[in-house]
């Protein structure tokens, strides 16, 4: 175990190998092709291949072939082993030394309190997908959740097709506005219980750590704003995106939150992304 731990720590001591690992952690549970990883991190294809091979060798990430592509995903068990190897023994003997952000891996986490939970949906532009998600959660379970959305781009506007779609479904759009993610990193911003990325580009970005260690999830889907063709074809793309997000949020709001620990919630959030993606 000690040799395995030191091998993995040595592997992650390289900044760019660490960047690959962190990217795959942010995109968990997605499997990414090598080309997308190279593009996201601005690496040459050959360089990315070397890093991916090295991380696979020590089992920090997994590799799977699909047709002509090699797909990569983070190995969460290996990540947990690293944290446990570094902190569990010291924390059992000296609880005051245990880093708060690792407490979920060491002791039982009490179920989330009976309170209204804050949920943030993040996309690049905050013009369609994240706006759909915010509106859906507010209207489907606004008594239990406070829904927010934001974009990582500095300037964006609500997409007219998105607004048209929401109006056609009977949603109130008067309170909607396009927001930048910096608004939610201010000291007076509400603390999030859940943060979901709904586009791959936003998930690929290295964002600041969220206060309070919210449960995070990646519910990536194609951007309807980029749909080409006639207005009818564009409206169909928005309809499909709306439906996909409706399925995810319906599954999310149906979870028995009062009976789940934080770690259990994280697994359910990941499962929702996998199961709904297979159905679409």
N, C-alpha and C positions, 0 to 999 in steps of 0.2 A: 504494500500500500504506500509506504514512504517513498519508494523509488518511483512509483506511478505518479504520486503527487508532485515530486520535484521535476519529473519529466514534463508534466503539464504546465507547471509554473514557468519552467524554462521556455517552453514553447510560447507562452503568452507574454514573456518578457520583451518580445520583439514588437515594436509599436504597430507595424502593419499587419502582423498576424493577429494581434489583439483587435485591430480594427475590423478584420474579417469576422472574428468570433463575436464581437459586439453587434455587428450588422445582423448576423444570423440570429443572435439573441433577440434583437429588436423585432425581427420578422417572424419569430417563433409563433405558430408551429409551421410556417411556410417552408417549402423546399425551393431553393433558388438555383437557377442555372449559373454556371461559372461566368458566363458573359455578363449577366446582370450584376453579379457581385463585382466584377472588374470595372464595369461602368460606374456603379454607385460609389466606388472608392477611388476612381480615377487611376486604376492600375493597368499595366499592360497585361494582355491575356496570359502570356507566358509566366509573368510574375505572380499573378493571381493563382495560376495552376500550381506553382511551387508551394505557395502558402496553404492552399487547400489540401494538397497532398500531405503536408507536414502536420496540419491539424487533424486530418483523418487518421494519420498513423498513430497518434496518441489517444484516439477515440474522443476528442473534444467535439468533433462534428461527424456526421454520417454522410455517406455517399450512396446514391442510388442511380442506376441507369434507366432512362426512359427514352426509348428509341435511340436517337443519335445524341441525346443530351445527358450530361451528368448533373444530377441535382444534389444540392447540399442542404443540410439542416443541422441546427445545433443539437448537441446531445445533452439534454437537461440533467440526466443522471450524473454525467461527468462533472457538470457545473456544481451540482449539489455536493459531490464528493470532494471537490476542491475546497468549498466553503467549510464543510464538515471537518476535513483534515486540518484546516488552519485554525478553526475556532471552537469546535465542540469540546475538546478536552479541557481547554482553558476555561470555557464558560461553565462547565460542570463543576470545576473547582472554584472558580472566581466569577460569579454571575455579574459582578460589577465591571468586568472586562469585556463582556459580550457586546459587540457592536449592535446597536438597535436594529439596523437594517437586515441583520441576519437572524433575528429572533424567531422568525417564522420557521426556519429550518431546524431549530433546536428544541422548541417547546410547543405545546399545543396552543393554537390561536383560538381565542374565544369567538363565538359567532358575532357577526356585526350587530351592533346595537340597533334597537328598534327606533330608527330615525330616518329622516329623509336623506337619501344618498345623492351625492353630487357626481354627475357623469359628464365627461367631456369627450366630444368626437372631434378628431383632428384630421384635416386634409391639407392639401397644398393651397388651394384657393379659397376654401370656405364659400363656395358658390353653388354647390349642388349636393354631392354625396353627404357631407357632414351636416349640411342644412336639412336634408331629408331626415337624417338620423336624429338630430336634435328635435325636430318637429314631431316625428313619430313617437319618440320616447315621452315627450311632454304630453301628447294627446292620448297615448295608450296607458301610461302609468304615472301621470303627473302628481298623483297623491302620494307616491312613494319615492319618486326621483325628481331631482332638479336637473334639467338637461341644458347643456351648453355645447357650443361648437366654435371652432377657430381654424384659421389657416396659417400655414408657415410662410406663405408669400406676404410681402409687405403691403401689397395693394391688390384688392380684388373686389368684385361686385357680385351681387346675387344674379344667378343666371335666369333670364326670363322664361326659359322652358321649364326650369325647376319650379319657379313660382307658379307658373301656369298649371303644372302637374299637381302641386300641393293644393291650389285652389279647387281644382277639379275633384279632389278627394275630400273636400270639405274642411281643410285645415285653415286656421287663422294665420295669415302671413304678416299681419300688421306689425308684430313685435320682432320680426326677423331682421337681422342686419349682418353684414359681413364683418368678421372680427379677426384680428391678428393674434397669434398665440402669445405674444408678449403681454397682452392684457391679463393673461391668467398666470403669469409668473411674477406679477407685482406682489408686494407685501400685503396689500389689502384684498387680494383675490381670494375667492372661496377655495378651501382645500378640497381636492378631488378624492373621491373614493374609487372611481374607475376612470381610466383614460383609454379610449379606443382610437386607433388610426384606421381610416377607411380608404386610404390610397397607399400604394406601395412607395411612392416617392417620399411622402411624409414619414413613413415608417423607416425609410433608409437614412433619414437625417439624424445626426447626433445631437439630440435635444438635451437641455439641462435636466437634471434629476427633479422629479416632482416631489414636493414636500409631503410627508405623511405616507410615503410608499404605497400609492394607490395600486389596485389590481389593474393590469394593463392587458390589452388584447389587440390583435391586428385582424381587421375584417376587410382586407383589401378587395377591391373590385374595379372593373374597367371604368374609366371616366366617361360618362355620357356626354359631357361637354365636347369631347373630341369626336363624337359620332358624325359621320359624313352622310351626304345624300339629301333627300328631300326633307321638308319639315316633318312630314309624317314619319319618315324613318328616324329622324332625330327624336321625335316624341316617343317612339317605341323604345329607344335606348334609355330614355329617362324613366319610362314605365317599368322596364326591366330592373333598373337600379333601385327604384322605389320598392318594388316587390321583394328584391333580395334583402334589402335592409329591413323591410317589414318582417320577414321570416327570422332574421337574426335577433331583432329586438323583441319579437314575440317569445322566442326561446329564452332570451335573457331575462325578461320580466317574469317568466314562469318558474324560474329557479326558486327553490325553498331557502331563501337567504337566511332565515332564522335558524336553520339547521346546519349551515355550512361554515367551515372555518375559512380563513383567507386562502390557505393553500388549496382547499377544495374548490373554492370559487374560481381560482386561477385555472384549474383543470377544466372546469365546466365552460369557462370563457373560451379556452382553446378548442374544446370539443365542438362548441357552437360554430366556430369558424370552419372546422373541418367538415362537420356533418351537413351544414347548410350549403357549403360550396359543392358538395357531391350531388345535392338535390337540384342545383340550378343548371 
